[in-house]
Amino acid sequence: MIFTSIMEAKVESLNHILGNATAEKIVATIYAEFGEKVAFSSSLGAEDQVLTDMVMKHAKGMRIFTLDTGRLFPETYDLIARTNNKYKTKIEVFFPDYQQVQEMVNTKGINLFFDSVDHRKLCCRLRKIEPLKRAFSGLDAWVCGLRASQSVTREGLKVVEWDSANGLVKINPLANWTEEQVWAYLNDNKVPYNPLHDKGFPSIGCQPCTRAVMPGEDVRAGRWYWENPDTKECGLHKR
């Protein structure tokens, strides 16, 4: 309880300092503040590739990890390799517990996520949330690529937040960025990105649960496209 109060006070202080700072300064400041106790969780989306470039330039020692759910697009796996090659780094990969996934699939079906929101959230929990908790071991803070304008579930996003679900400080350096800023940065800095973005996939997750979006649709419309907009989170970003 004392630790939580201290960290919540730190969140308020950091928001005061970094609320209007550039994303580069946010990344550098957070790494200086937390050191080995902070890591960047990348989903390998466009925003996360921007942050990977910033981390490698302004916070070189920060750990970068990603989650392999076992059902990603081939293009996503290729992007991991291309990113590692460009930055001469090694993104850590965390996998779900095979016994839990095996039991889930054998009892509820290979594509259970289409059956109900509860089944979809179960699949997300075992394939994403459980390995994420392992990745968080020993950390006090984590960095991610959320933007406030991505969806209705992310409105009001702050640069620094208290992640009560995981007991960590959560940093969103791109919270106030527009999609146009993301792509300008990627192009200006020649950052590798997923080619599916050029094929109508603004947000990319697991292959069965992601489709291309039509012109004018919300950028998250292709994620869990059979559900209502207010349920379209996997549980990684409870707010």
C-alpha positions as CSV (number, residue, x, y, z in Angstrom):
1,M,0.0,0.0,0.0
2,I,2.8,2.4,0.9
3,F,4.6,1.4,-2.4
4,T,1.4,2.1,-4.4
5,S,1.0,5.5,-2.8
6,I,4.6,6.4,-3.6
7,M,4.3,5.3,-7.2
8,E,1.0,7.1,-7.7
9,A,2.7,10.3,-6.4
10,K,5.5,9.7,-8.9
11,V,3.0,9.3,-11.7
12,E,1.5,12.7,-10.8
13,S,5.0,14.3,-10.7
14,L,6.1,12.7,-14.0
15,N,2.9,13.8,-15.7
16,H,3.6,17.4,-14.6
17,I,7.1,17.2,-16.0
18,L,6.4,15.2,-19.2
19,G,2.8,16.1,-20.1
20,N,3.9,18.4,-22.9
21,A,7.3,17.0,-23.6
22,T,8.4,15.4,-26.9
23,A,8.2,11.6,-27.2
24,E,12.0,11.5,-27.4
25,K,12.4,13.3,-24.2
26,I,9.8,11.2,-22.5
27,V,11.6,8.0,-23.5
28,A,15.0,9.3,-22.4
29,T,13.6,10.7,-19.1
30,I,11.8,7.5,-18.2
31,Y,14.9,5.4,-18.8
32,A,17.0,7.8,-16.7
33,E,14.3,7.6,-13.9
34,F,13.8,3.8,-13.8
35,G,16.8,2.3,-15.5
36,E,16.7,-1.5,-15.6
37,K,13.3,-1.3,-13.8
38,V,11.5,-0.2,-17.0
39,A,11.0,-2.1,-20.3
40,F,9.2,-1.4,-23.6
41,S,6.4,-3.8,-24.5
42,S,6.1,-3.8,-28.3
43,S,3.2,-5.1,-30.3
44,L,5.3,-4.4,-33.4
45,G,2.6,-2.0,-34.7
46,A,3.4,1.3,-36.4
47,E,3.5,3.2,-33.1
48,D,5.6,0.6,-31.4
49,Q,8.1,0.7,-34.3
50,V,8.4,4.5,-33.8
51,L,9.2,3.8,-30.1
52,T,11.7,1.1,-30.9
53,D,13.6,3.6,-33.0
54,M,13.4,6.2,-30.2
55,V,14.5,3.6,-27.5
56,M,17.5,2.6,-29.6
57,K,18.5,6.3,-30.1
58,H,17.7,7.8,-26.7
59,A,17.5,4.9,-24.2
60,K,19.8,2.3,-25.7
61,G,19.9,0.0,-22.7
62,M,16.1,-0.4,-22.2
63,R,14.7,-3.9,-22.6
64,I,12.3,-4.4,-25.5
65,F,10.0,-7.4,-25.5
66,T,7.1,-8.7,-27.4
67,L,4.4,-11.4,-27.1
68,D,4.1,-14.3,-29.5
69,T,0.6,-15.6,-29.2
70,G,1.2,-18.4,-31.6
71,R,-1.3,-17.0,-34.1
72,L,0.5,-13.9,-35.5
73,F,0.8,-13.0,-39.1
74,P,3.9,-14.3,-41.0
75,E,4.6,-10.6,-41.8
76,T,4.8,-9.9,-38.0
77,Y,7.5,-12.6,-37.5
78,D,9.4,-11.2,-40.4
79,L,9.3,-7.7,-38.9
80,I,10.8,-9.0,-35.7
81,A,13.8,-10.3,-37.7
82,R,14.1,-7.1,-39.8
83,T,13.9,-4.9,-36.7
84,N,16.6,-6.9,-34.9
85,N,18.8,-6.7,-38.0
86,K,18.5,-3.0,-38.4
87,Y,19.1,-2.0,-34.8
88,K,21.6,-4.8,-34.0
89,T,19.4,-5.8,-31.1
90,K,17.4,-8.8,-29.9
91,I,13.8,-8.2,-29.0
92,E,12.8,-10.6,-26.2
93,V,9.9,-12.9,-27.1
94,F,7.5,-14.3,-24.5
95,F,5.2,-17.2,-25.2
96,P,2.0,-18.5,-23.6
97,D,2.0,-21.6,-21.4
98,Y,1.5,-24.4,-23.9
99,Q,-0.4,-26.6,-21.4
100,Q,-3.0,-23.8,-20.7
101,V,-3.4,-23.1,-24.5
102,Q,-3.6,-26.9,-25.2
103,E,-6.4,-27.4,-22.7
104,M,-8.3,-24.3,-23.8
105,V,-8.2,-25.4,-27.5
106,N,-9.1,-29.0,-26.7
107,T,-12.1,-28.1,-24.5
108,K,-13.4,-25.0,-26.3
109,G,-12.2,-25.3,-29.9
110,I,-9.4,-23.9,-32.1
111,N,-11.4,-20.7,-32.9
112,L,-13.2,-20.3,-29.7
113,F,-12.9,-16.5,-29.8
114,F,-15.7,-16.3,-32.4
115,D,-18.2,-18.0,-30.0
116,S,-18.5,-15.3,-27.4
117,V,-16.8,-12.3,-25.9
118,D,-16.0,-14.4,-22.8
119,H,-14.3,-17.0,-24.9
120,R,-12.3,-14.4,-26.8
121,K,-11.2,-12.8,-23.6
122,L,-10.1,-16.2,-22.3
123,C,-8.0,-16.7,-25.4
124,C,-6.5,-13.2,-25.0
125,R,-5.8,-13.8,-21.3
126,L,-3.9,-17.1,-21.9
127,R,-2.1,-16.0,-25.0
128,K,-1.3,-12.4,-24.0
129,I,-2.0,-11.4,-20.4
130,E,-0.3,-14.4,-18.7
131,P,2.9,-14.1,-20.6
132,L,2.9,-10.3,-20.2
133,K,2.8,-10.8,-16.4
134,R,5.9,-12.9,-16.7
135,A,7.6,-10.3,-18.8
136,F,6.8,-7.7,-16.1
137,S,8.7,-9.6,-13.4
138,G,11.1,-7.3,-11.6
139,L,9.8,-4.1,-13.2
140,D,8.5,-0.8,-11.8
141,A,7.3,0.7,-15.1
142,W,6.5,-0.2,-18.7
143,V,6.4,1.7,-21.9
144,C,3.8,1.1,-24.7
145,G,2.6,2.7,-27.9
146,L,-1.0,3.7,-27.1
147,R,-2.4,6.9,-28.6
148,A,-5.5,8.6,-27.3
149,S,-7.1,8.9,-30.8
150,Q,-6.9,5.2,-31.6
151,S,-10.3,4.2,-30.2
152,V,-13.1,5.1,-27.8
153,T,-11.5,2.9,-25.2
154,R,-8.4,5.1,-25.2
155,E,-9.9,8.5,-24.9
156,G,-8.4,10.6,-22.1
157,L,-5.1,8.7,-22.2
158,K,-2.3,10.4,-20.3
159,V,1.4,10.3,-20.9
160,V,2.0,8.7,-17.5
161,E,-0.6,6.5,-15.8
162,W,-0.8,4.2,-12.8
163,D,-1.5,0.7,-14.1
164,S,-3.3,-0.7,-11.0
165,A,-3.9,-4.1,-12.7
166,N,-0.2,-4.8,-12.8
167,G,1.1,-2.5,-10.0
168,L,3.3,-0.6,-12.4
169,V,3.8,2.9,-13.8
170,K,2.7,2.9,-17.4
171,I,4.2,5.4,-19.9
172,N,2.5,6.3,-23.2
173,P,5.1,8.6,-25.0
174,L,2.8,8.8,-28.1
175,A,-0.4,9.5,-26.2
176,N,-1.0,12.9,-27.9
177,W,0.3,11.9,-31.4
178,T,-1.8,11.7,-34.5
179,E,-1.6,8.9,-37.0
180,E,-0.1,11.4,-39.5
181,Q,2.8,12.1,-37.0
182,V,3.4,8.3,-36.7
183,W,3.8,7.8,-40.4
184,A,5.9,10.9,-40.9
185,Y,8.3,9.7,-38.3
186,L,8.5,6.2,-39.8
187,N,9.2,7.5,-43.2
188,D,11.6,10.3,-42.2
189,N,13.7,7.9,-40.1
190,K,13.4,4.9,-42.4
191,V,12.0,2.7,-39.7
192,P,10.9,-0.9,-40.7
193,Y,7.2,-1.5,-40.4
194,N,4.7,-4.3,-41.1
195,P,3.8,-4.4,-44.8
196,L,0.2,-5.2,-43.8
197,H,-0.2,-1.5,-42.9
198,D,0.0,-0.8,-46.7
199,K,-2.8,-3.2,-47.3
200,G,-5.4,-1.6,-45.1
201,F,-4.4,-3.0,-41.7
202,P,-3.9,0.0,-39.4
203,S,-4.0,-2.2,-36.3
204,I,-2.5,-5.7,-36.4
205,G,-2.9,-8.4,-33.8
206,C,-3.5,-12.2,-34.2
207,Q,-4.3,-13.3,-37.7
208,P,-7.8,-14.8,-37.1
209,C,-8.9,-11.7,-35.1
210,T,-7.7,-9.0,-37.5
211,R,-9.0,-7.8,-40.8
212,A,-8.3,-4.9,-43.1
213,V,-10.5,-1.8,-42.6
214,M,-12.5,0.1,-45.2
215,P,-11.9,3.8,-46.0
216,G,-13.4,5.9,-43.3
217,E,-13.6,3.2,-40.7
218,D,-12.1,3.5,-37.2
219,V,-8.4,2.5,-37.1
220,R,-9.4,-0.3,-34.6
221,A,-12.4,-1.5,-36.6
222,G,-10.4,-4.5,-37.9
223,R,-9.6,-5.8,-34.5
224,W,-12.1,-8.3,-33.1
225,Y,-14.3,-7.0,-35.9
226,W,-17.3,-9.0,-35.0
227,E,-17.6,-7.3,-31.5
228,N,-19.0,-4.0,-30.4
229,P,-16.4,-1.1,-30.2
230,D,-16.6,-0.8,-26.4
231,T,-15.4,-4.4,-25.9
232,K,-12.4,-4.2,-28.2
233,E,-9.5,-4.5,-25.8
234,C,-7.7,-7.7,-24.9
235,G,-7.1,-6.8,-21.3
236,L,-3.6,-5.6,-21.7
237,H,-4.6,-2.0,-21.3
238,K,-7.2,-1.8,-18.5
239,R,-7.9,1.8,-17.5
